[in-house]
């Protein structure tokens, strides 16, 4: 089945009635009461299951195919976040979705999705991908003006502070390379290092918890990286970080 076939709208008696009623001025709330739904969200679920989505400009439901490629971001994530979006598309409630993907409750689910770069879209009753960050200005910010007493205290401490500043600068200079490496890793969290490890392959059996195994499988699928590469990279990074950097360089040339 193609994507277009999967999104093909299903026109039944109720769908036609809802669309026509909204077109002549009825609201979703009024229709929900008339059709014995608990609220308009339940009506949304019914319409989404028939491949319709809410258009805020038209104030009506339109075929989902018409909205494809517009403002709503279609996710191609096949990991846990992608499953969450899919479950909501199928009309499941937040608590059931949270349970299906292994979260304690919908609050933990919301925290996870936020961390993955998704936000809740109340119109679509689903999570959508967001890009970039919005800087929120601090309300009522005023530049602090030092009082005369503070000025005297600051002048008295200038000598001590200058001495400390020089020590800090010397320390930063000595560890400049290491700091740059840490900052580079922080700024490139999505750029996973790859190593060409010499030698022949061998089997290594290790017992790990089911929780770690689940994370490993999810990461492997989401980032499209073989589990072997994940283990090798993790071990190399661990050895380099905890005192075996020279040994790693000599044996593995990494």
N, C-alpha and C positions, 0 to 999 in steps of 0.2 A: 504493500500500500504506500503510495506516495504521500508527501506532506500535504499537498493540496487536497487529496482525497480524505486524509485524516481530519482536515479542518473544514470539510464541506458542511455547511449549515444544515441542520435538520429542522424542517418546518412542520410542526404539528399544530393542532388546534389551539393549544395554549400559547405557543410561541407567537403565532399569528395574532392572537388576541392581545398579548402583551405589547407587541410592536405597534399595532394599530392604536391601542389605547394611549401609549406614550406619545404617539405622533399627534394626537388631538388634545394633548395637554394634561393627561393624568400623570401622577408621580409614581415612583417605585413604591413608596410607602403606602399610597392608596391601593395600588394593585396587590401588594402583599397582604393587606387586610382583606381585600375582596376575595383573594384566592386562598385564604386561610393559611398563609405562611406566618411564621413567628416574627420575621422582619424582612427587610429588603435583601439581606444577605442570603437568605434561603432562596429567594427568587433568583439572585445572581447565580447561585450554584446550579439551579435548574437550567438557566439559560446557557451557562458555560458548558454544561454536559451536552448541550445541543449545538456547541461550537458558535456561540454568540458571545460578544464581549461588550462592555459598557463604553459608550462614546460620550465623554463629558461635554463636548461641544454640541453634539446633536441632541443630547439628553435622551438618548434612546439606545437600544441594543442593536449592534450591527454584526454581520458575519465576521468571525475571527480572521478570515482571510483578508478582509479589507484593512485590518489593523496591522497585518504582518509587514514588517519593515518600517513602521512608523516609530513613534516615540517610545513604545514599550520595547525594552531590550529582550531579545530572545536568547536564552542561555544555551550554550553548547556544552556546558559542564556536565560530565557524566559521573562525577563524584557524588558525595552525600548532598551537597547543595543542589545539584541537578535533580536528585530524587525528591528533595523537598518541594521544589518548584513543580515537578510533575504531579506529586500528590495533591497539591493545592489546585492544580488544573483539573484534576479528577473530582474535585469537590469535597475532599476530606476536611474535617475540622482541625484546628491547630493542635489540640490534644492528641488526636489520633495520628497526625503527621509526626509529632514529636515521638510518640511511642514507636511508630514504624521505623524511624531512623535511629532509635536508640538513645533518646534524650529523656531525662527525668520528667520534664514538663515543657510547656510551650515557651516559658521564659528562657530556659537554657537553649532552646532551639533558636530563639530570637537573637541571643548573644552570639551563637555560632554563625548565624547568617550575616550578622553585622560584621563579624570578623572576616568573613569571606567576601565582603564588599557588596552586600545586598541590603536593600531597604524595603520596608513593607509599603505596598501600593494599595491604599484603601479602596480605590476605585476598582481595581482588578482583583482585590482580595487575594493577592499573591505577592511574592517577593520578586523584585526586579533588580538587575545589576546596575550599580552606580559607578561612575568613574570620576577620579579626582577628589579633592577635598575642598570644602567651603570654609574659609577662615571667618570665624565669628568675632567681630570686634568686641572688646571688653567695654561694657557700659560704665559710664561715669569715670573713665580713666583720667587721672590728672597727674602731671609730673610732680613728684615730691620736691618741695622747696625746703632746703635745710634751714633749721633755726640757727641763730647766732651761737647757741650752746653747742649744737652739733658741729658747727664749723670749727670751733676751737678744739673740740675732741678729735675731729678728723685731722687737723693740722698736727696735733700732738702725736697722732699714730702714723703719720705719713712715712716716717723713717722705718718703723717696724714693718709696715705694709710693703714698702719698696723692697726691703730685704726678703720678705716672704715671696714677693712676686718674682724676684730674680731666681730664687730657689725653684719655684714652680716652673719657670721658663727653662732652667737647666734640665729639670726632670723631664719635661716634655720633649726637649731636644734629644735627650738620651734614648727615649722610647718612641721617637718619631715614626720609625718604620713599623713598629708593632701597632701603634695607634692608627696609622694609615690603613694597615691591613684590616683592623677591626672595623673602622669606619667604612671601608670598601665592602666588607661582608654585610654590614648593616644596610647599606644603600642598595645592595644587589641581592636581596633575599630570594628573588625568583631566579637568579642565575646560579644554578647548582653546579659546583665544580665536578669535572669529570677527570678520571685518572686512567691512563693506559698502564695497567699493572703487569709487569713481566712475570714469567714463570708459568708452570703448568697448573691446570685446574685440579682441585681436590675437594672431596666431600668433607664438610664440617658440620656435625650435628650439635645443635644448641636448643635448649628449652627456653621458650619465652612465654610471657603471659598472653592470654587471649586478647586483652585490651591492646597491647603493643602490636600483636599480629594484625588486629583489625586496622590500626593506624597505618601499619606497613602496607597492607593491601590497598587501602584507600589512596595513600600517597602514590603508590606505584601506578595505579590506574589513572589518577588525576593528572600526574606529571608525565605519564608515559615513560617511566623509567623501570628497567628490570630490577628485581629485588636484589640480585647479586651486586649490581652497581651501587645500590643504596647501602648495602652492608660494607662494601669495600670503601666507599667514600666516607662513611661514618667512622670506620676503624682508623683510616688514615688521618682524618681530621682530629680524632681523639688522641692518637699517638703523638701527633705534632703539637697538640695543645698542652699535653701533660708530660713534657720532658724528653720525647723521643724524636724530635724534629730532625736532628742530625742523622740518627739511625735510619729514619724513613728516607732521607735524601740519599744516603749511601747505598741502601739496599734496593729501593724502588725508584730512585731518581725522580721523586715527586716534590 
